Amino acid sequence: MAKNAKNQIDVVTPLQNLTIVYVNRPRKRMEKVLKSVKMRILTENCELDAFTKKILQFSEANNNPIELRQVEKLPFNLLIVDDKEAMWGET
């Protein structure tokens, strides 16, 4: 779903899941998404690792900063792409 995103991706998931997705996709595709698609991420409250910080800096350097918010406990997992497609799951 995310590879088809044109405008926006909204994600509710642990940061660990996002790292797995990023690492298992072609780098050029992920960089294109980070440069051109608005991302809003809601994740658990945790210390950001170096890899996550690097991704946040990359998107900001490309004038497309990721909106990252953290909460104590995630109620579910959710992915919404361009307000057209969605996937939901329990944690």
Secondary structure, 3 states (H helix, E strand, C coil): CHHHCCCEEEEECCHHHHHHHHHCCCHHHHHHHHHHCEEEEEEECCCCCHHHHHHHHHHHHCCCCCEEEEECCCCCEEEEECCCEEEEECC
